[in-house]
């Protein structure tokens, strides 16, 4: 209730069983609602998805007949994360008139094309499959107001930087940019310098530390027994 979020969003959050915001949510949500570009260091398990999804849902423009467009593009490194973020968007926006569509490889592109032909406000995508849609002219990114790079460090590690730069050329120059990364490496800062305009910075976890809720286990296995 202390965050400047609309009642339909707060109701959805409470229905999901959340009543206390995490640190990343407390710091990032007001910045995003204020329209600022944001560069945030936050790992999986810190609540970062809600940290950008909730304020984005609040800033979406209500669709009017005949002029509906994709307003938000969220890029993720993996299909699993894309599906997870899209599901969160649908859950948090349960009381709002907005639609979220996930786009990733490994599944039929025709099904995704059918969904994109219908009204969509938020697209969550992996870079490779999104480029497939761009080449087929099955997605229109000319109306994007907000771009999110989620787990940007993993996208760079996986070699998506060229794909990301190709996608950026298809977006309007005037937009809000949000970059979420586990760390602020030199490579991430270079990307941020190209992408963000006077960004607000949020860092809630020290570099290369695990989230407290995550328990890590290492099994040392010789090569013959790995498989």
C-alpha positions in Angstrom: 0.0 0.0 0.0 2.9 2.4 0.6 4.1 2.0 -3.1 2.3 4.2 -5.6 0.5 1.3 -7.3 -3.1 1.3 -8.5 -5.7 -0.8 -6.7 -6.2 -3.4 -9.5 -2.5 -4.2 -9.3 -2.4 -4.3 -5.5 -5.4 -6.6 -5.5 -3.7 -9.0 -7.8 -0.5 -9.0 -5.7 -2.5 -9.7 -2.6 -4.4 -12.5 -4.3 -1.0 -14.1 -5.1 -0.1 -14.0 -1.4 2.5 -11.1 -1.4 2.2 -8.4 1.2 5.8 -7.1 1.7 7.9 -5.7 -1.2 11.5 -6.8 -1.6 14.3 -4.3 -1.7 14.5 -4.2 -5.5 10.8 -3.6 -5.7 10.9 -0.8 -3.1 13.6 1.0 -5.0 12.9 0.3 -8.7 9.1 0.6 -8.8 8.9 4.4 -8.0 11.8 5.1 -10.5 10.0 3.2 -13.3 6.7 4.8 -12.5 8.5 8.2 -12.8 9.5 7.3 -16.4 13.3 7.1 -15.7 15.6 4.7 -17.4 16.8 2.2 -14.8 19.9 0.0 -14.5 19.4 -2.6 -11.7 21.7 -5.3 -10.3 19.3 -8.0 -9.0 19.6 -11.7 -9.1 17.0 -14.4 -9.5 15.1 -14.8 -6.3 15.1 -11.1 -5.4 11.6 -10.3 -6.8 13.0 -8.4 -9.8 10.3 -9.6 -12.2 7.6 -7.9 -10.1 10.0 -5.0 -9.7 9.6 -4.1 -13.4 6.3 -5.8 -14.3 4.1 -4.0 -11.7 5.0 -0.4 -12.7 5.0 -1.3 -16.4 1.4 -2.6 -16.1 0.5 0.6 -14.4 2.0 2.8 -17.1 0.3 1.0 -20.0 -2.1 3.0 -22.0 -5.6 1.7 -22.1 -6.3 0.2 -25.6 -8.8 2.0 -27.8 -10.7 0.3 -30.7 -8.7 0.3 -33.9 -5.5 1.6 -32.5 -4.1 -1.2 -30.3 -0.3 -1.7 -30.5 2.5 -3.5 -28.7 3.6 -1.1 -26.0 6.2 -3.1 -24.1 9.0 -5.4 -25.2 10.8 -7.6 -22.6 13.8 -9.5 -23.8 15.0 -12.6 -21.9 17.9 -15.0 -22.6 15.9 -18.3 -22.3 12.5 -19.7 -23.2 12.0 -20.8 -19.6 12.5 -17.2 -18.3 10.3 -15.8 -21.1 7.5 -18.1 -20.2 7.9 -17.3 -16.5 7.9 -13.5 -17.0 4.9 -13.7 -19.3 3.0 -15.7 -16.7 3.9 -13.2 -14.1 2.6 -10.4 -16.3 -0.7 -12.2 -16.8 -1.0 -12.9 -13.1 -0.2 -9.3 -11.9 -2.4 -7.9 -14.7 -5.4 -10.1 -13.9 -7.7 -7.1 -13.2 -6.4 -5.0 -16.1 -7.5 -5.1 -19.8 -4.0 -5.9 -21.2 -2.7 -9.0 -22.9 0.8 -10.5 -22.7 2.3 -12.8 -25.4 5.4 -14.9 -25.0 7.6 -15.5 -28.1 10.5 -18.1 -28.0 12.0 -20.9 -30.0 11.4 -24.6 -29.7 7.7 -24.3 -30.4 5.5 -23.6 -33.5 6.0 -20.2 -34.8 2.6 -20.3 -36.5 0.9 -20.4 -33.1 2.8 -17.3 -32.1 1.9 -15.6 -35.3 -1.8 -16.2 -34.6 -1.5 -14.7 -31.1 0.4 -11.7 -32.5 -2.4 -11.0 -35.0 -4.8 -10.7 -32.0 -4.6 -7.7 -29.6 -1.3 -7.8 -27.7 0.1 -5.1 -25.4 3.2 -6.8 -23.9 5.6 -9.1 -25.7 8.1 -11.2 -23.8 10.7 -12.7 -26.2 14.0 -14.4 -26.7 16.1 -12.5 -29.2 16.5 -15.2 -31.9 12.8 -16.0 -32.2 11.9 -12.3 -32.2 14.2 -11.7 -35.1 12.5 -14.6 -36.9 9.2 -12.7 -36.5 10.8 -9.4 -37.6 12.1 -11.0 -40.8 8.6 -12.4 -41.5 7.0 -9.1 -40.7 4.7 -10.8 -38.2 5.5 -8.4 -35.4 5.3 -4.6 -35.3 7.6 -2.9 -32.8 7.1 0.7 -34.0 4.9 1.5 -31.0 7.2 0.3 -28.2 7.2 2.7 -25.2 9.2 0.5 -22.8 12.1 -1.9 -23.4 13.3 -4.3 -20.7 16.5 -6.3 -20.9 16.1 -9.0 -18.3 19.2 -11.0 -17.1 21.3 -8.9 -19.5 24.6 -10.5 -18.4 23.3 -13.9 -19.4 22.3 -12.6 -22.8 25.8 -11.3 -23.4 27.3 -14.5 -22.1 25.1 -16.5 -24.6 26.2 -14.3 -27.5 23.0 -12.3 -28.1 24.6 -8.9 -28.3 24.4 -8.7 -32.1 20.8 -9.9 -32.1 19.9 -7.3 -29.4 21.5 -4.5 -31.5 19.5 -5.6 -34.6 16.3 -5.5 -32.5 17.2 -2.0 -31.1 17.3 -0.6 -34.7 13.6 -1.6 -35.1 12.4 0.3 -32.0 11.4 3.9 -31.7 14.2 6.2 -30.4 12.0 7.7 -27.8 11.3 5.0 -25.2 11.9 4.0 -21.6 14.7 1.5 -21.1 15.2 -0.9 -18.2 18.2 -3.1 -17.8 18.3 -5.8 -15.2 21.5 -7.8 -14.6 23.0 -10.0 -11.8 26.2 -7.9 -12.0 27.4 -4.6 -13.4 30.3 -5.9 -15.4 32.3 -3.7 -17.7 30.5 -5.3 -20.7 27.1 -4.5 -19.1 28.2 -0.9 -18.4 29.2 -0.5 -22.0 25.8 -1.8 -23.2 24.1 0.4 -20.7 26.0 3.5 -22.0 24.6 2.8 -25.5 21.1 2.0 -24.4 20.2 4.1 -21.3 19.7 7.8 -21.0 20.7 9.3 -17.6 19.7 6.0 -15.8 18.9 5.6 -12.2 21.0 2.8 -10.6 19.8 0.2 -8.2 22.1 -2.5 -6.7 20.6 -4.8 -4.1 23.0 -7.7 -4.2 26.8 -7.6 -4.0 28.6 -8.8 -7.1 28.9 -12.6 -7.4 26.9 -13.4 -4.3 24.1 -15.9 -4.2 20.6 -15.0 -3.1 20.0 -16.2 0.5 17.0 -18.3 -0.5 19.1 -20.2 -3.0 21.0 -23.3 -1.8 23.9 -24.2 -4.1 25.3 -27.8 -4.3 28.4 -28.9 -6.2 28.9 -32.6 -7.3 32.4 -33.4 -8.4 32.0 -36.1 -11.1 34.7 -37.6 -13.3 34.3 -37.4 -17.1 33.3 -41.1 -17.5 30.4 -40.8 -15.1 29.2 -37.3 -16.1 26.4 -38.4 -18.4 
